[in-house]
């Protein structure tokens, strides 16, 4: 009997220790999870474009301010949206006004925090020289390669509308930029609406550019590329967002102060020649001190353009709800770039 009492006492003591350890371990795990969510490595979902974001990636500017950042590359803005929606990414960019408008109106909870690019000539409509296509009006009945839910999608629909056509007048073939390039080389398509580097690749492979975003902007269809941050991540990690924007700014500043060095860095990452990067890197890349100008966030112009794009997409049957202007005003948060600007001025 004494033996069994001794065994029972030992088991009771062990069980008590297990329970206490489990409780303590749970608290430690909870603390670790909270610490990770508040200061863990950010996942940055991006795409390699001919822009200052690529300059910052090539020069290691993001890692300079955020040593633990995890940079993951995708093919298009819709893929960045999917990563943000799945919460497998915390920050997204640079990607276009259309995927941002689609993401916001579909319920992805993120904030627009910086304008990466005011797009000019790096996105447009290209046709093979022997296709007989000389203008947008000639597209009627033609197959067109494009990427859905992208700024190129919006640009193509705008171009068709301005020419008195609709999507029903053409055959749209949805594919990623890499697939557009392959289809062009195989002879499967003679015309595409896309962006660099694919646009230039097609032009240099027997193509001619019919129009660019710069032409569309003159008709009121301005487009941007943005950086966005998931709302919950930004609220938990405001210092990380500020640090990220410092990395963004360093690339834009290098391009402004020393464009040859910036272009060389981008060319190296994209495996392009100097001539190719000079041809491709022709957009406007606002620095941090230009973000609040009327060409960017000032006078709510970015919010107005997002709303106009959403309205256009709704009218075209691409989204169900265009929201309203106030919705897009609330989706833009400039407090992080303002803090980054202040801290950079003090350095």
C-alpha positions in Angstrom: 0.0 0.0 0.0 2.8 2.4 0.9 4.4 1.6 -2.4 1.3 2.5 -4.3 0.9 5.7 -2.3 4.5 6.6 -3.2 3.9 6.0 -6.9 0.7 8.0 -6.7 2.5 10.9 -5.1 5.2 10.8 -7.8 2.6 10.7 -10.6 0.7 13.6 -9.0 3.9 15.7 -8.7 4.9 14.9 -12.3 1.4 15.8 -13.6 1.5 19.1 -11.7 4.8 19.9 -13.2 3.5 19.1 -16.7 0.5 21.3 -16.2 2.5 24.2 -14.9 5.1 23.8 -17.7 2.3 23.7 -20.3 0.8 26.8 -18.9 4.1 28.6 -18.7 5.0 27.4 -22.2 1.7 28.7 -23.5 2.4 32.1 -22.1 5.9 32.1 -23.6 4.6 31.1 -27.0 1.9 33.7 -26.8 4.5 36.3 -25.9 6.7 35.1 -28.8 3.9 35.3 -31.2 3.0 38.8 -30.1 6.7 39.8 -30.4 6.9 38.3 -33.9 3.7 40.1 -35.1 5.0 43.4 -33.7 8.5 43.2 -34.9 9.0 40.1 -37.1 10.4 40.0 -40.6 8.1 41.6 -43.1 7.2 39.8 -46.3 7.4 42.1 -49.3 5.4 41.0 -52.4 6.9 42.7 -55.4 7.5 42.4 -59.2 10.6 43.2 -61.1 9.8 46.3 -63.2 12.0 48.9 -64.8 11.5 51.3 -61.9 13.0 52.7 -58.7 11.6 49.8 -56.7 14.0 47.6 -58.6 16.8 50.0 -57.9 16.2 49.7 -54.2 16.1 45.9 -54.4 19.3 45.8 -56.5 21.1 48.1 -54.1 19.9 46.4 -50.9 18.2 49.6 -49.7 15.3 47.7 -48.2 17.6 45.4 -46.2 19.6 48.5 -45.1 16.6 49.7 -43.2 14.8 46.4 -42.6 17.6 43.7 -42.2 15.0 40.8 -41.9 12.8 41.7 -44.8 11.7 38.8 -47.0 11.4 39.9 -50.6 9.2 37.6 -52.8 8.8 38.3 -56.5 5.5 37.8 -58.5 4.5 38.1 -62.1 1.7 40.6 -61.8 -0.3 42.8 -59.5 -3.1 40.3 -59.2 -0.6 37.8 -57.7 0.5 40.5 -55.2 -3.2 41.0 -54.3 -3.6 37.3 -53.7 -0.6 37.2 -51.4 -1.9 40.1 -49.4 -5.4 38.6 -49.2 -4.0 35.3 -48.0 -1.9 37.3 -45.4 1.2 35.6 -46.8 2.6 39.1 -47.5 2.6 42.2 -45.4 3.7 44.8 -48.0 3.0 45.0 -51.7 4.4 47.0 -54.6 5.1 48.5 -56.8 1.9 47.6 -58.6 -0.7 49.3 -60.7 -3.8 51.4 -60.0 -6.1 48.7 -61.4 -5.1 45.8 -59.1 -5.1 48.3 -56.2 -8.6 49.4 -57.0 -9.7 45.8 -57.5 -8.1 44.8 -54.2 -9.6 47.6 -52.2 -13.1 47.2 -53.6 -13.0 43.4 -53.1 -12.3 43.8 -49.4 -8.6 43.3 -49.1 -7.8 45.4 -46.1 -4.7 47.4 -46.9 -3.6 51.0 -47.1 -2.0 52.9 -49.9 1.2 54.4 -48.5 3.3 55.7 -51.3 3.2 56.4 -55.1 6.0 54.6 -56.8 5.5 55.7 -60.3 3.5 58.0 -62.5 3.3 55.8 -65.6 4.1 57.4 -68.9 5.6 55.4 -71.8 6.4 52.0 -70.2 3.0 50.5 -70.8 1.0 50.3 -73.9 -0.4 48.6 -77.0 2.0 46.9 -79.4 1.3 45.2 -82.7 3.5 43.3 -85.2 4.7 45.4 -88.0 3.2 43.1 -90.6 -0.2 42.8 -88.9 -1.8 45.6 -90.7 -2.8 47.3 -87.4 -2.0 51.0 -87.5 -4.5 52.3 -84.8 -6.8 51.1 -82.1 -9.7 51.2 -84.5 -7.9 48.4 -86.5 -8.2 46.0 -83.5 -11.8 45.1 -84.3 -12.1 41.3 -84.5 -8.5 40.8 -83.5 -7.0 38.6 -80.7 -5.3 40.7 -78.0 -3.0 39.4 -75.3 -3.4 41.2 -72.0 -3.2 40.6 -68.2 -6.6 40.8 -66.4 -7.0 42.9 -63.3 -3.9 44.9 -64.2 -3.3 48.6 -65.2 -2.8 47.2 -68.7 -6.3 45.8 -68.6 -7.7 49.2 -67.7 -5.5 50.9 -70.4 -6.7 48.5 -73.1 -10.4 49.1 -72.1 -9.8 52.9 -72.2 -8.1 52.7 -75.6 -11.0 50.6 -77.0 -13.6 53.0 -75.6 -11.8 56.1 -76.9 -11.8 54.4 -80.4 -15.5 53.6 -80.2 -15.0 49.9 -79.5 -15.8 47.6 -76.6 -14.3 44.4 -75.3 -17.0 42.5 -77.3 -15.5 43.8 -80.5 -12.2 42.0 -79.9 -11.0 38.7 -78.5 -9.2 39.2 -75.3 -6.7 36.5 -74.3 -5.7 36.6 -70.6 -2.1 35.7 -69.8 0.8 36.8 -67.7 3.5 39.1 -69.3 5.9 36.1 -69.7 3.2 34.1 -71.5 2.4 37.1 -73.7 6.1 37.2 -74.7 6.1 33.5 -75.5 2.8 33.7 -77.5 4.2 36.5 -79.5 7.4 34.6 -80.3 5.4 31.6 -81.4 3.1 33.7 -83.6 0.0 32.9 -81.6 -0.8 36.7 -81.2 -0.1 39.7 -83.3 -1.1 42.4 -80.7 -0.8 42.8 -77.0 -1.3 45.4 -74.3 1.5 45.1 -71.7 4.3 46.8 -69.8 8.0 46.8 -69.7 10.1 44.8 -70.0 7.7 42.7 -72.1 6.5 45.8 -74.1 10.1 46.6 -75.3 10.8 42.9 -75.9 7.8 42.7 -78.3 8.8 46.0 -79.9 12.3 44.7 -80.5 10.8 41.4 -81.9 9.1 42.9 -84.9 6.6 45.1 -83.2 5.6 48.7 -83.2 4.0 50.6 -80.3 0.5 51.9 -81.2 -0.1 53.9 -78.1 1.2 54.3 -74.5 -0.2 55.3 -71.1 1.2 58.8 -71.8 -1.3 59.0 -74.8 -4.1 57.8 -72.5 -3.2 60.3 -69.8 -3.8 63.1 -72.2 -7.3 61.9 -72.5 -7.8 61.8 -68.7 -6.8 58.2 -68.0 -3.8 58.7 -65.7 -2.3 55.7 -64.0 0.0 55.1 -61.1 2.0 52.3 -59.4 1.5 52.1 -55.6 3.0 50.6 -52.5 0.4 49.2 -50.1 0.6 47.7 -46.6 -1.9 45.4 -44.9 -3.8 47.5 -42.3 -3.2 45.1 -39.4 0.5 44.9 -40.1 0.9 48.6 -40.3 -1.0 49.2 -37.1 1.2 46.7 -35.3 4.5 47.7 -36.9 4.4 51.5 -37.8 8.2 51.7 -37.4 8.7 48.9 -39.9 6.5 50.7 -42.4 8.5 53.9 -41.9 11.7 52.0 -42.4 10.4 50.4 -45.6 9.5 53.8 -47.0 13.0 55.0 -46.3 14.3 52.1 -48.5 11.8 53.2 -51.2 13.0 56.8 -51.0 16.6 55.9 -51.2 16.1 54.3 -54.6 14.0 57.2 -55.9 16.6 59.7 -54.6 19.4 57.8 -56.3 17.6 57.9 -59.6 17.0 61.6 -59.2 20.6 62.5 -58.1 22.5 59.9 -60.2 20.3 58.3 -62.8 23.1 56.5 -64.6 24.1 54.6 -61.4 20.4 53.9 -60.6 19.8 52.6 -64.1 22.9 50.4 -64.1 21.7 48.8 -60.8 18.2 48.1 -62.3 19.8 46.8 -65.5 22.0 44.4 -63.6 19.0 43.0 -61.6 16.8 42.7 -64.7 19.7 41.4 -66.9 19.3 44.2 -69.4 21.8 46.2 -71.3 22.4 49.9 -70.6 20.6 50.8 -73.9 17.6 48.6 -72.9 17.2 50.1 -69.5 17.5 53.6 -70.9 14.7 52.8 -73.3 12.5 51.2 -70.6 13.0 53.4 -67.5 11.1 56.5 -68.8 8.4 57.0 -66.2 8.2 59.6 -63.4 9.3 58.2 -60.0 8.3 60.7 -57.3 10.6 61.2 -54.4 9.3 61.3 -50.8 9.2 65.2 -50.8 7.0 65.1 -54.0 4.4 62.7 -52.6 2.0 65.4 -51.3 2.1 67.4 -54.6 -1.0 67.7 -56.7 0.6 65.2 -59.1 0.5 62.6 -56.4 -1.6 62.5 -53.1 -2.2 66.3 -53.0 -5.8 67.6 -53.4 -6.9 63.9 -53.1 -5.9 63.4 -56.7 -4.7 59.8 -56.2 -8.0 59.0 -54.4 -9.9 60.6 -57.3 -8.1 58.6 -59.9 -8.6 55.3 -57.9 -12.3 56.1 -57.8 -12.5 56.9 -61.5 -10.7 53.6 -62.3 -13.2 51.8 -60.0 -16.1 53.4 -61.7 -14.7 52.5 -65.1 -14.2 48.9 -64.1 -17.7 48.7 -62.7 -19.2 50.1 -65.9 -17.1 47.6 -67.9 -18.5 44.7 -65.7 -15.1 44.0 -64.1 -16.1 44.7 -60.5 -19.5 44.8 -58.7 -19.1 47.8 -56.5 -17.0 51.0 -57.2 -17.5 52.3 -53.7 -17.3 56.1 -53.4 -14.6 58.8 -53.3 -14.6 58.8 -49.4 -13.8 55.1 -49.5 -10.7 55.7 -51.5 -9.7 58.7 -49.4 -9.8 56.5 -46.3 -7.8 53.8 -48.1 -4.8 56.2 -48.4 -2.6 56.8 -45.3 0.2 59.3 -45.7 1.2 59.3 -42.0 4.0 56.8 -42.6 5.6 58.7 -45.4 5.3 61.9 -43.5 7.1 60.3 -40.5 9.7 58.9 -42.8 10.3 62.3 -44.4 10.7 63.9 -40.9 13.2 61.2 -39.8 15.2 61.4 -43.0 15.4 65.2 -42.6 16.8 64.7 -39.1 19.5 62.2 -40.1 
